[in-house]
Amino acid sequence: MDFISTITTGETLAIFGRTFVVFFFAFLVLRFLGRRHLAHFTYTDLLFVNAIGSIVGAIMISGEEKADLLVAVVAIAFAGLMVKGINTLSAHSSNLASLFYGSARLIIKDGAIIQSGLSREDFTEEDLMRLLREQSVSAIGEVRRAFLESDGELSVVLHKNHKKS
């Protein structure tokens, strides 16, 4: 409880002010990046979230002598512009998209699990079965093709005589 008593009202208000400014600015940068970033995280999304978290945490908690508010805003803006740039470049080049985001990996072909595909992704058969159940697939034999997407989702193409229930 000594910690609470050592913070003055002025310091508390400064923390609230820094938190509000950095939080609001980070929110605006995320809005600028678009809705795609809300659905599934890619490698760049995870790096961006980690960077934002570090910057926001430092400025919210630290006093002005440890973390400058303007530096935090510039860092968040630059990180956001980097992600936007990567997205723009990736939209125009499939090679860059594959480099930055990865590509889908075939893990089931004609009802047979492709073990090499699973092992390259550090995925187990148990992981695969869980994802298939989430897709309402009860047996591997129902699956014509299944791909592990770069965002960790499973895309399933069933044989024509099988329908998802």
C-alpha positions as a printed NumPy array, in Angstrom:
array([[  0.   ,   0.   ,   0.   ],
       [  3.016,   2.308,   0.253],
       [  3.018,   2.513,  -3.542],
       [ -0.481,   3.978,  -3.674],
       [  0.306,   6.612,  -1.071],
       [  3.441,   7.764,  -2.962],
       [  1.543,   8.761,  -6.123],
       [  0.395,  12.347,  -6.031],
       [ -2.828,  13.601,  -7.557],
       [ -0.81 ,  15.388, -10.243],
       [  1.044,  12.191, -11.15 ],
       [ -2.226,  10.272, -11.274],
       [ -3.755,  12.851, -13.615],
       [ -0.612,  12.742, -15.781],
       [ -0.922,   8.954, -16.076],
       [ -4.6  ,   9.309, -17.036],
       [ -3.722,  11.972, -19.606],
       [ -0.883,   9.969, -21.198],
       [ -3.043,   6.853, -21.226],
       [ -5.898,   8.685, -22.93 ],
       [ -3.697,  10.24 , -25.617],
       [ -1.734,   7.093, -26.458],
       [ -4.76 ,   4.806, -26.267],
       [ -6.817,   7.09 , -28.524],
       [ -3.962,   7.484, -31.017],
       [ -3.346,   3.713, -31.119],
       [ -7.087,   3.235, -31.697],
       [ -6.975,   5.646, -34.65 ],
       [ -3.988,   3.823, -36.163],
       [ -5.805,   0.482, -35.843],
       [ -8.898,   1.995, -37.515],
       [ -6.63 ,   3.246, -40.314],
       [ -5.328,  -0.286, -40.9  ],
       [ -8.825,  -1.606, -41.608],
       [-11.139,  -4.377, -40.529],
       [ -9.02 ,  -7.187, -41.921],
       [ -6.849,  -6.88 , -38.83 ],
       [ -9.767,  -7.696, -36.569],
       [-10.453, -11.123, -38.059],
       [ -7.247, -13.179, -37.99 ],
       [ -3.743, -12.29 , -36.94 ],
       [ -0.859, -12.636, -39.383],
       [  2.825, -12.416, -38.481],
       [  2.879,  -8.667, -39.107],
       [ -0.29 ,  -8.214, -37.055],
       [  1.282, -10.001, -34.092],
       [  4.432,  -7.901, -34.354],
       [  2.349,  -4.737, -34.591],
       [  0.234,  -5.652, -31.564],
       [  3.387,  -6.466, -29.609],
       [  4.988,  -3.148, -30.594],
       [  1.855,  -1.173, -29.768],
       [  1.529,  -2.966, -26.427],
       [  5.112,  -2.167, -25.497],
       [  4.812,   1.472, -26.519],
       [  1.434,   1.996, -24.892],
       [  2.497,   0.219, -21.714],
       [  5.68 ,   2.25 , -21.423],
       [  3.962,   5.585, -21.851],
       [  0.988,   4.744, -19.635],
       [  3.066,   3.599, -16.697],
       [  6.287,   5.603, -16.947],
       [  6.665,   9.223, -16.127],
       [  7.697,  11.789, -18.715],
       [ 11.345,  11.332, -17.805],
       [ 11.251,   7.689, -18.956],
       [  8.931,   7.792, -21.958],
       [  8.172,  10.837, -24.07 ],
       [  4.563,  11.074, -25.265],
       [  5.564,  12.479, -28.657],
       [  8.079,   9.667, -29.159],
       [  5.335,   7.13 , -28.403],
       [  2.935,   8.729, -30.882],
       [  5.623,   8.792, -33.597],
       [  6.553,   5.154, -32.888],
       [  2.917,   4.022, -33.098],
       [  2.391,   5.993, -36.311],
       [  5.549,   4.54 , -37.858],
       [  4.618,   0.978, -36.863],
       [  1.152,   1.501, -38.365],
       [  2.627,   2.871, -41.589],
       [  4.978,  -0.113, -41.795],
       [  2.059,  -2.533, -41.513],
       [  0.044,  -0.545, -44.071],
       [  3.053,  -0.552, -46.414],
       [  3.51 ,  -4.31 , -46.043],
       [ -0.197,  -4.822, -46.766],
       [ -0.041,  -2.594, -49.854],
       [  3.084,  -4.285, -51.222],
       [  1.624,  -7.717, -50.513],
       [ -1.586,  -6.843, -52.361],
       [  0.474,  -6.185, -55.51 ],
       [  2.924,  -9.088, -55.271],
       [  2.073, -12.69 , -54.495],
       [  5.743, -13.384, -53.696],
       [  5.779, -10.653, -51.043],
       [  2.393, -11.792, -49.724],
       [  3.766, -15.296, -49.314],
       [  6.9  , -13.932, -47.619],
       [  5.033, -11.701, -45.152],
       [  1.918, -13.776, -44.502],
       [  2.849, -17.325, -45.472],
       [  0.698, -19.523, -47.656],
       [ -1.849, -22.258, -47.245],
       [ -0.47 , -25.744, -46.649],
       [ -2.259, -28.839, -47.96 ],
       [ -2.702, -31.237, -45.024],
       [ -5.443, -33.604, -46.264],
       [ -5.735, -34.955, -49.79 ],
       [ -8.548, -37.331, -50.77 ],
       [ -9.221, -38.38 , -47.188],
       [ -5.551, -39.01 , -46.326],
       [ -3.562, -36.895, -43.904],
       [ -0.348, -35.513, -45.341],
       [  2.025, -36.014, -42.425],
       [  4.791, -33.871, -43.907],
       [  2.379, -30.922, -44.096],
       [  1.389, -31.366, -40.469],
       [  4.966, -31.676, -39.244],
       [  6.121, -28.574, -41.182],
       [  3.469, -26.589, -39.327],
       [  4.143, -28.221, -35.918],
       [  0.578, -29.513, -36.001],
       [ -0.612, -32.807, -34.517],
       [ -3.368, -35.087, -35.755],
       [ -5.261, -34.175, -32.582],
       [ -5.047, -30.478, -33.553],
       [ -6.301, -31.36 , -37.021],
       [ -9.22 , -33.426, -35.712],
       [-10.268, -30.581, -33.402],
       [-10.329, -28.152, -36.337],
       [-12.282, -30.644, -38.448],
       [-14.872, -31.053, -35.691],
       [-15.212, -27.261, -35.542],
       [-16.021, -27.445, -39.272],
       [-18.68 , -30.145, -38.584],
       [-16.588, -32.821, -40.284],
       [-16.869, -36.149, -38.488],
       [-14.508, -38.3  , -40.566],
       [-11.336, -37.671, -42.569],
       [-12.827, -39.688, -45.44 ],
       [-15.359, -36.895, -46.04 ],
       [-12.555, -34.484, -46.925],
       [-11.329, -34.063, -50.484],
       [ -8.819, -31.327, -49.574],
       [ -7.983, -29.452, -46.388],
       [ -5.601, -26.532, -46.138],
       [ -4.075, -24.993, -43.058],
       [ -4.24 , -21.291, -43.87 ],
       [ -1.502, -18.836, -42.932],
       [ -3.698, -17.438, -40.131],
       [ -4.148, -20.886, -38.545],
       [ -7.679, -21.446, -39.859],
       [ -8.587, -24.678, -41.601],
       [-10.214, -24.56 , -45.033],
       [-12.033, -27.757, -45.953],
       [-13.301, -28.965, -49.327],
       [-15.594, -31.985, -48.924],
       [-16.244, -34.741, -51.431],
       [-19.34 , -33.973, -53.508],
       [-21.451, -36.627, -51.794],
       [-20.783, -35.158, -48.329],
       [-22.493, -32.063, -46.999],
       [-21.734, -30.239, -43.767],
       [-24.554, -30.608, -41.306]])
